Each structure stands twice: as structure tokens, then as C-alpha cells.
Amino acid sequence: MTVPQERSLRELYAEDAERADALAFGRRGTLKGASLAALGAALGAGIPFSRHMPVGYLPAALAQGAPATLRMDGKAALVILGERPLVAETPETMLDDAVTPVDKLFIRNNGQVPEAFAGDPRSWKIRIEGEVNTPLEITLGELEQRFPPVTLQLQMECGGNGRGQFQPQTRGNQWGNGAISNAAWTGVRLRDVLTAAGLKPGASHTGHFGADPHLSGDPNRAAISRGMPIAKAMEEDTLIALRLNGQPIPNIHGAPARLLVPGWPGSLSQKWLTRILVRSTPHDGAGMGGTSYRVPVRPIVPGSENNGRDFADMQSMPVRSVLTSLAHGARLPAGTREIDLRGAAWAGDDTVRAVDVSVDFGATWRPMQVAAPANRHAWQRWTGKAALPSDGYFEVWYRATDDKGRMQPHLPANWNPQGYGANAISRAAILIG
């Protein structure tokens, strides 16, 4: 005779969320005595604010498994999301520096990583052609001689950051919140180079090309080749970057030169930059059109197929925040009644107006202090405190609001087949005692 096996709450929610709700919450949506005790046992502590837990809510401590970590010289223990191509996410607590160190930058590749350039980096050439009066083929050495250098702290974020929040699951790497960096980039303004080439009246978009081979090895296929409206190319923060935090850019991050297009999907920040094509029409390279880096103009049914006909290119990234001072799953000493919190927040082309924190499952919210950005398109640091009434299991929920009043939602909105734009409220589980 087979003995039925007891299943954990994590397994119940994964297999049948409605049944798990019924078992744990009962008809009235309130945790029953036995179920509350079982849930507390699963979490390793009592739940002081259990009365505020939403019906059907899976506690954060039960929602995440142990990740695989990267082992690479010069890089921290990032979370591996894919190996071909290599994709690795930065845990939120590794984003605690105001300026992101090189070893903690996330990794997002679309093709193979090219061999490191063996020559003098100053001899690397970039072509500017298309809808320009004077096509240029210019070396990095000439770039530095002809155009004024600029150093800026700039956010760079993968277009799929937050993708793992979508239900049903979408295609692509299942990012949490760690596909973000705020490093100090040094280079020349792209607009200075385009102005030197002389834009023709019909110039309206760019197309970007790099040296990274396609995963197939086919030399006639681009790994990725995206482009942007000329207005974004001409912004003062859009750079041809030559240095990262004062040092040569590492090969894994696009050496010896890359684009840096802050506030918009990181796929525009072409690594191993070789060519910029100025166009009179939107670019049609790899990673353009269809559902690639595009979101629905009108909501579509989650889980449905779509060819992207009614989609628009993703531009400014949505408002988002990270908690960097406290790791998910942290256990603090018994008797802790106040916790210091800090993190970062950003909002694409916009700025962050507020960050709020809740420790009672969203019943009440406490405002944090939000610093001004170091410059436009830099993230903003936030700090504050939260009070805890007792020992037990708590969750720190955190959300940002941008200067246009747009707040991180409770659940990700505007589902799309490739999972762009998910920026729901984040949560970190902690145990006191």
C-alpha cells in the first residue's frame, strides 16, 4: 500500500493555488488556527501581521529557490540565468554601492562573446554612415582627440528586468530586479559625433552594430542590432563609452567601446560597437519589430500569442526600486524592533519622487528619504527605518513613485509574450529571533 506524501505549502501553491488558498485561508480569507500554525512552522516563525496577509498570498520566503552562481575571474557571485548566451543577474544586496563596481555589473549577452581585441584599443574603428553629409570612419584615439570627454553616472537596465514577476511565465531570462547598474561611464557624446558627420534633413533613427558573433556562428547574422529615434541619440547623456569607473571597459562588458543609452532598454547600448547607421526610417535589425523589446499599445490576454502588430517599441523604462541593505531571507537577532533600510530607485528618463516601505503586508506604508540623482539618468539612493512590534516573520515591501505620479503596482501589468515592463512592488522576507 502506498502511503500518501504530505506536500509543503510551496508545492501546493505551485500545483494548485486555489486549493492551497482553501486549505490555508478558509472561506473568509483569514488564516485559520491550524493553518496559521502550519504556515508559521513552514516559515520558521510566527506571523505577527497575519491578519493583513492578502487572500491567496504566497509568502516571499516560500516563493524562491536557491540560485546557481557565476564563477568568473573579475566578477562577483552573480546569479546565472542562462549560459548560452551568458546571462547573469546582480543580487540586490550587491547593488549597495552608490556607483556600481565593475565586478557587480550584471551580464546580458545576445550572442557569443568575441575574442578580446588584441591591438591598441585606440586603433579600434567605428563607422558613422547613412543619412549623414560626411560619413566617418574614426578610431577611438581620434574620438578622444576631437571630442570633449564626459563622465556620468548612468543607469543601464535590461529591458526584461522583472520578467520573472509575470504569470503566466513569458519567454526569456526570468530576471528579478537585478538587471540594473549605475556605473560611472566616460566617453564622448554621441550627438557630437553625429553633428560632425552632419545629419541630413531626413535623418530620423539610428541602427547599431557590434562585433559579437551570432550564437550560430553564421557571419551573416547579427547577434543583435537595435536602433533608436534620433532625438534620443542626440541627448547629452547618450555616450560612446570608452571607460568604466575610470578603467578600460572589460571585454565581457563590450570593450573597447560601446554605446550607453541610459534610461531605455539596455539592448540599445550596443557592446563591441563597430558601426552606427543613420536612417530615414526605423531600424529593422535583429531585435527590432514584432514583439522584440516592444509592449502592447492595448492590454492583451495573458498567455496569448501575438505577432506584435499593435505593439510599440519600449522606450523609457518603468519606475522600480531595490532594497540593498537587507537580504531576502535574513535572520536578525531576537528583540530587534527597528531596522535600517536603504536602497536605490530609478524611473528611466524620469526621476523618483518617493519611496515607501511596508512591513505589514501593505496595510500601512512609511515614507523613506530619497536623495537627488548625481546627474540625469543616475539612480537615486533612498534610506529610512521601519519599526517591528515583536519577533517573528515579516516582509519588507518597497515601492517607488516617479515624478509623474506613476507608482509600482502590486502586480505586474501589461503582460506581453517576451515579458517586458514588469515592475511590481518587491518584497524581502526577514525573520526576527
N, C-alpha and C positions, 0 to 999 in steps of 0.2 A: 504494500500500500504506500502511495506517495504522500508524504506529509507536505501540506501547503506551506510555502515560504512567506514569511512576513516581508512586506515591502516598506521601504523608507518613504517619508513624505516626498523627498526629491523624486523617487521613482514613480510614485503615484501621480504627481503633477506632470511628469514627463509623459506618462501613458494616458492619463485621463484627468484633465484639470477639473472638469465638472464633478466627477466622483470624489476627487480629493477635496474639493470645496465642501461637498456634502458631509464627508467624514469629519473634516476638521472644524467646519464652521456651523453646521446645523442649518435649520430653515431660516433662522432670523439673522444669519450673517454674523453671529457672535461666537467666538471660540467657547466651546463647552468645557467643563471642568477637566474631564479625562483627556480630551483632545488638546487643551491648553497645556496640560502636564506633559503629554507626549511631544508636543511641539517644543516645549521648553527643554525636554530631555534631548531632543534631536539637535537643538541649538547649543546645548551645554549651559543654559542659564534660564532663569525666569524672564518674562517679558513684561516689564512694568507698564508699558503703554499698549498692551494687547487690545484694549477696548477701542483703540484708534486704528487698528490694522484693517485695511480695506478687505472686503469680501473677495476671496479668490486670490489673495496676495501671497506669493511665494517669497518667504524671507530671503534677503540677499545672501545670507550665509549658506543657503541651500542651493543657490542658483548657479554657482560657478565651480568648475573643476580645477584641477592642478594643471597649469600650462607647461608646455615644453619651452626650454630657454635656449637662447643663442649662445654659442661658444665661438667667438671670433676675436682674433687679435685686434686690439684697439676699440672694441665695443663692449658695453656693459651687458649684463644678462637680460637682454630684451626677450619678449615673448614671441616665439616663432608662430606665424600664421600660415606660412607657405614656404616651400623650399625650391620650387621651380615655377615661376621665378622666386627669388628670395624676398620674403616679406616678414618684417619683424616690428612689433609694437613696443612702445615705451610704457612700462607700468607708471601709474600716476605719481607714485611717491618718488620716481626718478625725475620728475618734472618740477622739483622743488627749487631749482636754481632760477634766478631772475633771467639769466642768459643760459640757454641750454648748452651744456658741454657737448663736444663732438661725439664722445663715446655713448651719449644717451639719445642721440638723434634717431628717430625711427627710420626704418629702411623700407622703401617701396620701389620695387623694380617691376618692369613690364616685360623685359626681355632678358637676354644674357648680360652679365657684367663684362664690358670689354676689358682687354688687357690694359694695364696702366700705360699711359703714354710714356715712351722711353726717351723721347727727345727733350730739349729745353722747353718747358711749358710756355715760355714767351713766344715760341715759334708756332704754337697751335693757331690754326686759321679758322676764322668764321666768315661766311659769305652773307652779305645782305643784298638781296636782288628782288626782282619782280616789279611792282609798281613804284619804282624809285627812278629819279633822274640820273643818279650816278651810282651804279652797282659797286659795292665794295667787297674786296677780299682782304681782310685785315687780321694781322696777328695780335695775340694778346699783348705783346710788347708794345705794338703801335697803339692799341687801345689805351694802355696806361699813359702813353706819352701825349696822345691827342685830347683825351677827355678827362675832366676832373674826377678824382676818386670820391667815393662817398661810402660811409659806413653807417648802417642802420640795423637796429634790432627789428627783425621781421618774422611774423608768424608764417609758418608753412604747414599746411594741413592737407592730408589726403582727402579727396572728395568722398571717399567711403567711410570716413571716421564715424563711429557709432553704428555701423551697419548691423552689428550683432543684436541690436535692440529690436529689429523688425521681426514681426510674426505675421504670416509665415516667413520662414527664412528665405533670404534672397540669394542670388548668385554673388560670388566674390568673397574676398577675405572678410572674416567675421570680426571686424575691429570693435574694440571697446571705445575708450576715449583717448587712447594714447597715440593716435596717428597725428601728432602735433609737435611742433618745436618752435622755439623762439630764440634763434641764434643771432649773432652779430655778423652780418654779411657785408663784405667790402667788394666794391666793383665800380662799374660806370653805369650811368643811367641809360637805359635802352633808348629813351627819347633823344638823347644827344647823338647817338649813333644813327638813328633813323633820320634825324634832322640833317646830319652831314651827308647822308645818301640822297636827301631831297625827296620827300614824299610827293607823288603825283596826285592830282585832284581826286582821282578815283580810288586812292588807297583807303581801304576800309577795315581790313583784317590782316592778321599775321598767320603764318604757318611755321611750326618749329620742327627742327630735325636734329637728331643726335647720332652718336657713333655706336650706340648699343645694338648688338645683333638681335634679330628676331629669335625667339625660342627654337624655332625650327632650323635655324642656321641658314635659311634662304636669304642670300644677299639682296634680293629684290623686294623683300618685305621689311617694312619698318616695325620695330617693336612698339613704338608709339610716336605719333606726330600730331600734336594738337595745336590749336591757334586761338586767338582772342580778338575782340574788336580793337581797332587802332586806338581808341580812347584809353583803354586800359594799358596798352603798350606805351602810351605817352605819359602815363602818370609818373610823378617824380620818385616813387618808391619801387618801380619796376626796374630791375637791375640785370645786367650781365655780370654775374658774380664770379669773382676770381679768388676770394679768400673767405674762410670760415673761421670765425673767432680769432682773426688775426693770423691764421696759418693757411698754407695751401689746402685747398679742398681735397679730402681723401678720395681715392678712386671710387669707393662704394657710393659716395655722395655726388659723383658727377665730374670729377677732375678732368682737365684743368679749368674748365669753365662751364657754367650752367646758367640758365635763366632763373630768376627769382621773381615770381609773380605773386606777391603776398595778398592774403585775404580771399583768393579764389582757389579752386581745386589745385592741389599740388602737381597734378599731371601736366599743368601748363608750364611748370618750372623745369623745362627740358634739361636733363642731365647730358653731359658729354656733348655740349652744344657745338654744332658744325655749321648750321645754316638757318637763316630766317628769310622766309619768302613773304614779301608784302603783296597782298592780294586785293582785288576789287570785289571779291565775293568771300563768303565764309569758307574757312579751310575745310577740306574733305579728307584729311589724312587719317591714319589709324587712331582710333579713339574719338572720332568725331561722328556725329549723326546717329540715327537710330535711338537706342536707349543708353549709349555710352556717355557718361558724365552729363546726363540730361534728366530732368524731372518733369512729371506731368503738369500741364497747364491747369487741368481739372483733375480732381481725385479719380483714381481708378480702383476697381475691386481688388483688394489684396489677394495675391496669389494668381492673378490673371496674366495671360500672355499679352504682350503689346509690342507693336513694331516701332513705337516712338513717334508716330506721325503727329500727335498732338502734344509733344514734349518740347521743352525749351532747354537750351544749354544752361547748365549750372554755372552761376557766376559767384556773387558774394556768398561766403559760407555762413551758415546759421549760427546764432549765439550758442555758446557752450561754456562749461566750466569744468575744472578738475580740482580734486582735493589732494594736496601733495604732502601734507604733514602727518597723515594718519592712514595706515594701510588697511585695506579691506581685510577683515578677519582679525584685527589687532585685539589683544587682550591687555587691559590696563589694570593696575593694582586695585584691590578692594578698597572701597572708601573714596575713590575718585569721584568728585562731584562737579568738576568743571574741566573742560578740555579746551586747549588752544587749537585753533583751526587756521589753516592758510591754504592758499591755492592760487590758481590763475583762471582768468576768464577772457574771452575774446568774442568778436562778432563780425568776422570778415572785414568788409570795408567800413563797418560802423564801429562804435565804441560801446563799452559796457556801462550801463547806468547803475546797476545794483546787483548784488549777490545776496541771497537769503539762504538760511540753513534751518532745517527742522530735525529734531530728534524724537518726535512723537508721531511718526508716520504721516506727516503733513497736516496735523491738526492745528499747529501754530508754527509761525516762521519768525526767525530772528535776523535782522539785517546785519551784514558784515561791512567792514570798511573796504572800499575799493579805491586803489591808487590810480592815478592817471597813467597812460601809457608813456613809455620812454620817447616814442615818436609815433606818428601814424602807422598803423598796421603792426605795432608791437602789442603783445598781450598785456593784460593788466593783472597785477597781483592783488589778492584780497586776503584779509585777516579778520579774526574775530574769536569769540568764545561761545561755548554752549554749556548750559547747566544740566546736570543729570540728577534725578531725585533719589537714586538708590543704585545698588549694584544690579547686575542683570544684563540682558541682551538689548542692545539699542542699534538703531540705524541712523547714520548721518545722511540726510537727504540734502542736496545742494543744487541750486538753480541760479542762473544768471538772467538778467533782463537787459536788452540793448537800449540805445538812446532813442529808438523809435517805439519803445514800449512792448517789443516782442519778447516774450518770456519762454524759457524752456518748458515744453509741455510735459504733462505727466506720462503720456505715452507718445511714441514716435508717430508722426503724421505723414501723409502724402506718400504712402507705400509705392515703391516702383521696383521693377524687376531686377535692377542692379544695385538697389539699396543705398541711394544717396540721400543725404539730408536728415538722417535720424539724429535728433539732438534732445532726447527726453531727459528729464531730471535723473541725476545719477544718485547712487546710494552706496554707502560703505557700512558693513556690519562691524560692530565692536562688542566686546564682552568686558564687563566690569566685574572684577572679583575672580 
